[in-house]
């Protein structure tokens, strides 16, 4: 793949230095009911520190305006 950019190589490759064996925080995908249908939440963290919303996957733009799906919000264990 060729990438044409005016940015220095250090900016483009930043964050790619993780080794093959290194893993980020555990994540989990959960389907919940949104305003217009199912919404997928990608949760980060774990049971000890609690699960928090890392990403929202939805095709409805109004789901992104719902504060219940805001990234960084913690999700109680009983909802999983």
Biopython code that builds the backbone (N, CA, C, O; Angstrom):
import numpy as np
from Bio.PDB.StructureBuilder import StructureBuilder

atoms = [
    (1, "UNK", "N", (0.844, -1.164, 0.000)),
    (1, "UNK", "CA", (0.000, 0.000, 0.000)),
    (1, "UNK", "C", (0.894, 1.232, 0.000)),
    (1, "UNK", "O", (1.895, 1.280, 0.715)),
    (2, "UNK", "N", (0.536, 2.211, -0.791)),
    (2, "UNK", "CA", (1.271, 3.466, -0.862)),
    (2, "UNK", "C", (0.408, 4.537, -0.222)),
    (2, "UNK", "O", (-0.777, 4.662, -0.531)),
    (3, "UNK", "N", (1.005, 5.304, 0.664)),
    (3, "UNK", "CA", (0.301, 6.379, 1.347)),
    (3, "UNK", "C", (0.993, 7.683, 1.012)),
    (3, "UNK", "O", (2.145, 7.898, 1.389)),
    (4, "UNK", "N", (0.299, 8.544, 0.311)),
    (4, "UNK", "CA", (0.842, 9.851, -0.036)),
    (4, "UNK", "C", (0.359, 10.856, 0.996)),
    (4, "UNK", "O", (-0.843, 11.083, 1.132)),
    (5, "UNK", "N", (1.288, 11.456, 1.718)),
    (5, "UNK", "CA", (0.931, 12.420, 2.744)),
    (5, "UNK", "C", (2.073, 13.398, 2.954)),
    (5, "UNK", "O", (3.227, 13.100, 2.644)),
    (6, "UNK", "N", (1.742, 14.564, 3.481)),
    (6, "UNK", "CA", (2.772, 15.561, 3.778)),
    (6, "UNK", "C", (3.253, 15.431, 5.224)),
    (6, "UNK", "O", (4.168, 16.140, 5.642)),
    (7, "UNK", "N", (2.643, 14.533, 5.980)),
    (7, "UNK", "CA", (3.017, 14.337, 7.377)),
    (7, "UNK", "C", (4.310, 13.550, 7.482)),
    (7, "UNK", "O", (4.584, 12.699, 6.635)),
    (8, "UNK", "N", (5.118, 13.820, 8.513)),
    (8, "UNK", "CA", (6.321, 13.021, 8.724)),
    (8, "UNK", "C", (5.969, 11.568, 9.052)),
    (8, "UNK", "O", (4.884, 11.281, 9.557)),
    (9, "UNK", "N", (6.880, 10.676, 8.763)),
    (9, "UNK", "CA", (6.655, 9.248, 8.983)),
    (9, "UNK", "C", (6.342, 8.934, 10.440)),
    (9, "UNK", "O", (5.566, 8.020, 10.719)),
    (10, "UNK", "N", (6.935, 9.678, 11.378)),
    (10, "UNK", "CA", (6.708, 9.429, 12.804)),
    (10, "UNK", "C", (5.242, 9.631, 13.184)),
    (10, "UNK", "O", (4.716, 8.909, 14.031)),
    (11, "UNK", "N", (4.578, 10.610, 12.561)),
    (11, "UNK", "CA", (3.176, 10.844, 12.856)),
    (11, "UNK", "C", (2.286, 9.740, 12.289)),
    (11, "UNK", "O", (1.312, 9.326, 12.917)),
    (12, "UNK", "N", (2.633, 9.275, 11.101)),
    (12, "UNK", "CA", (1.814, 8.262, 10.451)),
    (12, "UNK", "C", (1.928, 6.922, 11.156)),
    (12, "UNK", "O", (0.939, 6.202, 11.286)),
    (13, "UNK", "N", (3.117, 6.585, 11.607)),
    (13, "UNK", "CA", (3.342, 5.275, 12.215)),
    (13, "UNK", "C", (3.232, 5.295, 13.734)),
    (13, "UNK", "O", (3.529, 4.286, 14.373)),
    (14, "UNK", "N", (2.818, 6.403, 14.331)),
    (14, "UNK", "CA", (2.671, 6.470, 15.786)),
    (14, "UNK", "C", (1.625, 5.469, 16.248)),
    (14, "UNK", "O", (0.535, 5.402, 15.679)),
    (15, "UNK", "N", (1.941, 4.704, 17.259)),
    (15, "UNK", "CA", (1.010, 3.724, 17.797)),
    (15, "UNK", "C", (1.121, 2.356, 17.166)),
    (15, "UNK", "O", (0.454, 1.420, 17.606)),
    (16, "UNK", "N", (1.943, 2.218, 16.153)),
    (16, "UNK", "CA", (2.101, 0.921, 15.505)),
    (16, "UNK", "C", (3.244, 0.114, 16.105)),
    (16, "UNK", "O", (3.576, -0.959, 15.600)),
    (17, "UNK", "N", (3.842, 0.612, 17.163)),
    (17, "UNK", "CA", (5.004, -0.061, 17.735)),
    (17, "UNK", "C", (4.635, -1.165, 18.721)),
    (17, "UNK", "O", (5.525, -1.760, 19.329)),
    (18, "UNK", "N", (3.359, -1.451, 18.895)),
    (18, "UNK", "CA", (2.971, -2.539, 19.787)),
    (18, "UNK", "C", (3.413, -3.863, 19.193)),
    (18, "UNK", "O", (3.251, -4.105, 17.996)),
    (19, "UNK", "N", (3.973, -4.718, 20.036)),
    (19, "UNK", "CA", (4.436, -6.009, 19.562)),
    (19, "UNK", "C", (3.285, -6.965, 19.294)),
    (19, "UNK", "O", (2.136, -6.687, 19.639)),
    (20, "UNK", "N", (3.601, -8.075, 18.684)),
    (20, "UNK", "CA", (2.587, -9.078, 18.343)),
    (20, "UNK", "C", (1.920, -9.647, 19.588)),
    (20, "UNK", "O", (0.715, -9.899, 19.585)),
    (21, "UNK", "N", (2.698, -9.851, 20.659)),
    (21, "UNK", "CA", (2.154, -10.484, 21.850)),
    (21, "UNK", "C", (1.464, -9.536, 22.801)),
    (21, "UNK", "O", (0.803, -9.973, 23.743)),
    (22, "UNK", "N", (1.607, -8.237, 22.569)),
    (22, "UNK", "CA", (1.011, -7.270, 23.480)),
    (22, "UNK", "C", (-0.462, -7.073, 23.140)),
    (22, "UNK", "O", (-0.840, -6.979, 21.972)),
    (23, "UNK", "N", (-1.256, -7.016, 24.148)),
    (23, "UNK", "CA", (-2.691, -6.819, 23.945)),
    (23, "UNK", "C", (-3.139, -5.586, 24.691)),
    (23, "UNK", "O", (-2.572, -5.237, 25.727)),
    (24, "UNK", "N", (-4.146, -4.932, 24.173)),
    (24, "UNK", "CA", (-4.716, -3.776, 24.843)),
    (24, "UNK", "C", (-5.654, -4.236, 25.946)),
    (24, "UNK", "O", (-5.654, -5.410, 26.317)),
    (25, "UNK", "N", (-6.448, -3.323, 26.466)),
    (25, "UNK", "CA", (-7.403, -3.719, 27.500)),
    (25, "UNK", "C", (-8.452, -4.659, 26.922)),
    (25, "UNK", "O", (-8.760, -4.585, 25.732)),
    (26, "UNK", "N", (-9.000, -5.536, 27.746)),
    (26, "UNK", "CA", (-10.018, -6.449, 27.229)),
    (26, "UNK", "C", (-11.228, -5.671, 26.721)),
    (26, "UNK", "O", (-11.601, -4.643, 27.287)),
    (27, "UNK", "N", (-11.825, -6.166, 25.661)),
    (27, "UNK", "CA", (-13.012, -5.509, 25.133)),
    (27, "UNK", "C", (-14.107, -6.550, 24.900)),
    (27, "UNK", "O", (-13.853, -7.753, 24.848)),
    (28, "UNK", "N", (-15.312, -6.051, 24.764)),
    (28, "UNK", "CA", (-16.477, -6.928, 24.630)),
    (28, "UNK", "C", (-17.543, -6.177, 23.839)),
    (28, "UNK", "O", (-17.765, -4.989, 24.073)),
    (29, "UNK", "N", (-18.197, -6.852, 22.913)),
    (29, "UNK", "CA", (-19.280, -6.237, 22.148)),
    (29, "UNK", "C", (-20.625, -6.688, 22.704)),
    (29, "UNK", "O", (-20.842, -7.871, 22.968)),
    (30, "UNK", "N", (-21.516, -5.729, 22.873)),
    (30, "UNK", "CA", (-22.833, -5.999, 23.441)),
    (30, "UNK", "C", (-23.879, -5.328, 22.556)),
    (30, "UNK", "O", (-23.718, -4.168, 22.178)),
    (31, "UNK", "N", (-24.936, -6.038, 22.228)),
    (31, "UNK", "CA", (-26.050, -5.459, 21.467)),
    (31, "UNK", "C", (-27.138, -5.036, 22.438)),
    (31, "UNK", "O", (-27.588, -5.831, 23.264)),
    (32, "UNK", "N", (-27.559, -3.784, 22.336)),
    (32, "UNK", "CA", (-28.622, -3.247, 23.185)),
    (32, "UNK", "C", (-29.659, -2.572, 22.295)),
    (32, "UNK", "O", (-29.434, -2.379, 21.101)),
    (33, "UNK", "N", (-30.773, -2.223, 22.876)),
    (33, "UNK", "CA", (-31.861, -1.583, 22.130)),
    (33, "UNK", "C", (-31.629, -0.080, 22.118)),
    (33, "UNK", "O", (-31.516, 0.541, 23.175)),
    (34, "UNK", "N", (-31.558, 0.508, 20.925)),
    (34, "UNK", "CA", (-31.408, 1.943, 20.768)),
    (34, "UNK", "C", (-32.725, 2.597, 20.409)),
    (34, "UNK", "O", (-33.786, 1.986, 20.542)),
    (35, "UNK", "N", (-32.662, 3.830, 19.957)),
    (35, "UNK", "CA", (-33.872, 4.566, 19.607)),
    (35, "UNK", "C", (-34.617, 3.973, 18.425)),
    (35, "UNK", "O", (-35.847, 3.938, 18.423)),
    (36, "UNK", "N", (-33.883, 3.504, 17.416)),
    (36, "UNK", "CA", (-34.554, 2.984, 16.218)),
    (36, "UNK", "C", (-34.313, 1.502, 15.992)),
    (36, "UNK", "O", (-34.801, 0.945, 15.009)),
    (37, "UNK", "N", (-33.582, 0.858, 16.868)),
    (37, "UNK", "CA", (-33.290, -0.563, 16.691)),
    (37, "UNK", "C", (-32.056, -0.964, 17.475)),
    (37, "UNK", "O", (-31.655, -0.275, 18.413)),
    (38, "UNK", "N", (-31.457, -2.076, 17.089)),
    (38, "UNK", "CA", (-30.300, -2.554, 17.837)),
    (38, "UNK", "C", (-29.074, -1.669, 17.644)),
    (38, "UNK", "O", (-28.826, -1.146, 16.558)),
    (39, "UNK", "N", (-28.326, -1.520, 18.708)),
    (39, "UNK", "CA", (-27.100, -0.742, 18.738)),
    (39, "UNK", "C", (-26.010, -1.646, 19.301)),
    (39, "UNK", "O", (-26.250, -2.386, 20.255)),
    (40, "UNK", "N", (-24.826, -1.591, 18.724)),
    (40, "UNK", "CA", (-23.709, -2.371, 19.247)),
    (40, "UNK", "C", (-22.781, -1.448, 20.009)),
    (40, "UNK", "O", (-22.358, -0.412, 19.497)),
    (41, "UNK", "N", (-22.467, -1.832, 21.236)),
    (41, "UNK", "CA", (-21.522, -1.093, 22.057)),
    (41, "UNK", "C", (-20.260, -1.931, 22.211)),
    (41, "UNK", "O", (-20.331, -3.122, 22.513)),
    (42, "UNK", "N", (-19.110, -1.305, 22.002)),
    (42, "UNK", "CA", (-17.838, -1.967, 22.269)),
    (42, "UNK", "C", (-17.382, -1.474, 23.633)),
    (42, "UNK", "O", (-17.075, -0.296, 23.814)),
    (43, "UNK", "N", (-17.344, -2.394, 24.586)),
    (43, "UNK", "CA", (-17.006, -2.057, 25.971)),
    (43, "UNK", "C", (-15.543, -2.360, 26.221)),
    (43, "UNK", "O", (-15.010, -3.343, 25.706)),
    (44, "UNK", "N", (-14.893, -1.518, 27.012)),
    (44, "UNK", "CA", (-13.498, -1.702, 27.389)),
    (44, "UNK", "C", (-13.412, -1.832, 28.897)),
    (44, "UNK", "O", (-14.305, -1.398, 29.625)),
    (45, "UNK", "N", (-12.339, -2.427, 29.350)),
    (45, "UNK", "CA", (-12.128, -2.592, 30.776)),
    (45, "UNK", "C", (-12.398, -4.010, 31.187)),
    (45, "UNK", "O", (-12.106, -4.946, 30.443)),
    (46, "UNK", "N", (-12.949, -4.177, 32.360)),
    (46, "UNK", "CA", (-13.228, -5.514, 32.839)),
    (46, "UNK", "C", (-14.034, -5.495, 34.105)),
    (46, "UNK", "O", (-14.369, -4.427, 34.618)),
    (47, "UNK", "N", (-14.353, -6.666, 34.619)),
    (47, "UNK", "CA", (-15.176, -6.740, 35.820)),
    (47, "UNK", "C", (-14.556, -6.039, 37.022)),
    (47, "UNK", "O", (-15.281, -5.444, 37.819)),
    (48, "UNK", "N", (-13.236, -6.093, 37.175)),
    (48, "UNK", "CA", (-12.611, -5.463, 38.340)),
    (48, "UNK", "C", (-12.719, -3.950, 38.308)),
    (48, "UNK", "O", (-13.029, -3.325, 39.321)),
    (49, "UNK", "N", (-12.467, -3.366, 37.159)),
    (49, "UNK", "CA", (-12.512, -1.913, 37.041)),
    (49, "UNK", "C", (-13.837, -1.427, 36.466)),
    (49, "UNK", "O", (-14.050, -0.221, 36.344)),
    (50, "UNK", "N", (-14.713, -2.331, 36.120)),
    (50, "UNK", "CA", (-15.993, -1.971, 35.519)),
    (50, "UNK", "C", (-15.854, -1.830, 34.015)),
    (50, "UNK", "O", (-14.778, -1.516, 33.506)),
    (51, "UNK", "N", (-16.924, -2.059, 33.328)),
    (51, "UNK", "CA", (-16.940, -1.915, 31.877)),
    (51, "UNK", "C", (-17.328, -0.493, 31.532)),
    (51, "UNK", "O", (-18.228, 0.073, 32.153)),
    (52, "UNK", "N", (-16.659, 0.095, 30.547)),
    (52, "UNK", "CA", (-17.036, 1.424, 30.088)),
    (52, "UNK", "C", (-17.174, 1.406, 28.577)),
    (52, "UNK", "O", (-16.539, 0.600, 27.897)),
    (53, "UNK", "N", (-17.998, 2.289, 28.059)),
    (53, "UNK", "CA", (-18.262, 2.332, 26.629)),
    (53, "UNK", "C", (-17.055, 2.934, 25.930)),
    (53, "UNK", "O", (-16.636, 4.051, 26.234)),
    (54, "UNK", "N", (-16.499, 2.176, 24.988)),
    (54, "UNK", "CA", (-15.377, 2.659, 24.211)),
    (54, "UNK", "C", (-15.792, 3.114, 22.829)),
    (54, "UNK", "O", (-15.155, 3.985, 22.235)),
    (55, "UNK", "N", (-16.876, 2.516, 22.309)),
    (55, "UNK", "CA", (-17.292, 2.826, 20.944)),
    (55, "UNK", "C", (-18.758, 2.463, 20.752)),
    (55, "UNK", "O", (-19.249, 1.493, 21.329)),
    (56, "UNK", "N", (-19.439, 3.237, 19.950)),
    (56, "UNK", "CA", (-20.834, 2.996, 19.608)),
    (56, "UNK", "C", (-20.904, 2.698, 18.119)),
    (56, "UNK", "O", (-20.353, 3.441, 17.307)),
    (57, "UNK", "N", (-21.581, 1.611, 17.757)),
    (57, "UNK", "CA", (-21.760, 1.250, 16.353)),
    (57, "UNK", "C", (-23.258, 1.252, 16.065)),
    (57, "UNK", "O", (-24.003, 0.420, 16.584)),
    (58, "UNK", "N", (-23.689, 2.195, 15.233)),
    (58, "UNK", "CA", (-25.099, 2.333, 14.903)),
    (58, "UNK", "C", (-25.226, 3.051, 13.566)),
    (58, "UNK", "O", (-24.347, 3.823, 13.183)),
    (59, "UNK", "N", (-26.307, 2.800, 12.869)),
    (59, "UNK", "CA", (-26.565, 3.504, 11.615)),
    (59, "UNK", "C", (-27.503, 4.685, 11.810)),
    (59, "UNK", "O", (-27.723, 5.463, 10.881)),
    (60, "UNK", "N", (-28.058, 4.825, 13.008)),
    (60, "UNK", "CA", (-28.982, 5.928, 13.292)),
    (60, "UNK", "C", (-28.204, 7.087, 13.921)),
    (60, "UNK", "O", (-27.612, 6.907, 14.986)),
    (61, "UNK", "N", (-28.185, 8.273, 13.297)),
    (61, "UNK", "CA", (-27.436, 9.398, 13.862)),
    (61, "UNK", "C", (-27.940, 9.845, 15.227)),
    (61, "UNK", "O", (-27.167, 10.391, 16.013)),
    (62, "UNK", "N", (-29.214, 9.627, 15.527)),
    (62, "UNK", "CA", (-29.751, 10.056, 16.816)),
    (62, "UNK", "C", (-29.229, 9.206, 17.972)),
    (62, "UNK", "O", (-29.248, 9.660, 19.116)),
    (63, "UNK", "N", (-28.764, 7.985, 17.706)),
    (63, "UNK", "CA", (-28.174, 7.177, 18.769)),
    (63, "UNK", "C", (-26.886, 7.809, 19.294)),
    (63, "UNK", "O", (-26.538, 7.628, 20.461)),
    (64, "UNK", "N", (-26.179, 8.546, 18.441)),
    (64, "UNK", "CA", (-24.940, 9.191, 18.866)),
    (64, "UNK", "C", (-25.205, 10.411, 19.748)),
    (64, "UNK", "O", (-24.301, 10.880, 20.439)),
    (65, "UNK", "N", (-26.428, 10.924, 19.731)),
    (65, "UNK", "CA", (-26.800, 12.056, 20.578)),
    (65, "UNK", "C", (-27.354, 11.614, 21.927)),
    (65, "UNK", "O", (-27.539, 12.448, 22.813)),
    (66, "UNK", "N", (-27.619, 10.338, 22.102)),
    (66, "UNK", "CA", (-28.177, 9.812, 23.346)),
    (66, "UNK", "C", (-27.078, 9.746, 24.403)),
    (66, "UNK", "O", (-26.083, 9.052, 24.194)),
    (67, "UNK", "N", (-27.222, 10.440, 25.529)),
    (67, "UNK", "CA", (-26.178, 10.417, 26.556)),
    (67, "UNK", "C", (-25.983, 9.041, 27.193)),
    (67, "UNK", "O", (-24.949, 8.798, 27.816)),
    (68, "UNK", "N", (-26.947, 8.145, 27.049)),
    (68, "UNK", "CA", (-26.793, 6.801, 27.611)),
    (68, "UNK", "C", (-25.713, 6.014, 26.879)),
    (68, "UNK", "O", (-25.152, 5.073, 27.441)),
    (69, "UNK", "N", (-25.410, 6.384, 25.631)),
    (69, "UNK", "CA", (-24.406, 5.683, 24.835)),
    (69, "UNK", "C", (-23.117, 6.476, 24.704)),
    (69, "UNK", "O", (-22.311, 6.177, 23.822)),
    (70, "UNK", "N", (-22.894, 7.468, 25.542)),
    (70, "UNK", "CA", (-21.703, 8.317, 25.441)),
    (70, "UNK", "C", (-20.440, 7.523, 25.765)),
    (70, "UNK", "O", (-20.402, 6.804, 26.764)),
    (71, "UNK", "N", (-19.404, 7.645, 24.931)),
    (71, "UNK", "CA", (-18.135, 6.959, 25.221)),
    (71, "UNK", "C", (-17.551, 7.427, 26.551)),
    (71, "UNK", "O", (-17.590, 8.613, 26.877)),
    (72, "UNK", "N", (-17.017, 6.489, 27.304)),
    (72, "UNK", "CA", (-16.458, 6.775, 28.618)),
    (72, "UNK", "C", (-17.419, 6.507, 29.753)),
    (72, "UNK", "O", (-16.998, 6.426, 30.907)),
    (73, "UNK", "N", (-18.678, 6.368, 29.462)),
    (73, "UNK", "CA", (-19.676, 6.097, 30.500)),
    (73, "UNK", "C", (-19.531, 4.654, 30.976)),
    (73, "UNK", "O", (-19.359, 3.746, 30.163)),
    (74, "UNK", "N", (-19.597, 4.444, 32.266)),
    (74, "UNK", "CA", (-19.497, 3.092, 32.801)),
    (74, "UNK", "C", (-20.839, 2.390, 32.699)),
    (74, "UNK", "O", (-21.900, 3.003, 32.823)),
    (75, "UNK", "N", (-20.762, 1.094, 32.470)),
    (75, "UNK", "CA", (-21.954, 0.273, 32.319)),
    (75, "UNK", "C", (-22.025, -0.678, 33.508)),
    (75, "UNK", "O", (-21.077, -1.426, 33.748)),
    (76, "UNK", "N", (-23.118, -0.668, 34.254)),
    (76, "UNK", "CA", (-23.248, -1.604, 35.380)),
    (76, "UNK", "C", (-23.235, -3.049, 34.894)),
    (76, "UNK", "O", (-23.701, -3.352, 33.796)),
    (77, "UNK", "N", (-22.707, -3.917, 35.711)),
    (77, "UNK", "CA", (-22.580, -5.341, 35.370)),
    (77, "UNK", "C", (-23.937, -5.982, 35.146)),
    (77, "UNK", "O", (-24.033, -6.938, 34.376)),
    (78, "UNK", "N", (-24.988, -5.496, 35.788)),
    (78, "UNK", "CA", (-26.301, -6.118, 35.658)),
    (78, "UNK", "C", (-26.913, -5.934, 34.277)),
    (78, "UNK", "O", (-27.828, -6.670, 33.908)),
    (79, "UNK", "N", (-26.419, -4.951, 33.494)),
    (79, "UNK", "CA", (-26.940, -4.732, 32.150)),
    (79, "UNK", "C", (-26.246, -5.567, 31.101)),
    (79, "UNK", "O", (-26.624, -5.516, 29.931)),
    (80, "UNK", "N", (-25.235, -6.338, 31.484)),
    (80, "UNK", "CA", (-24.488, -7.136, 30.502)),
    (80, "UNK", "C", (-25.011, -8.538, 30.419)),
    (80, "UNK", "O", (-24.498, -9.343, 29.643)),
]
sb = StructureBuilder()
sb.init_structure("model")
sb.init_model(0)
sb.init_chain("A")
sb.init_seg("    ")
for serial, (resi, resn, name, xyz) in enumerate(atoms, 1):
    if name == "N":
        sb.init_residue(resn, " ", resi, " ")
    sb.init_atom(name, np.array(xyz, "f"), 0.0, 1.0, " ", f" {name:<3s}", serial, name[0])
structure = sb.get_structure()
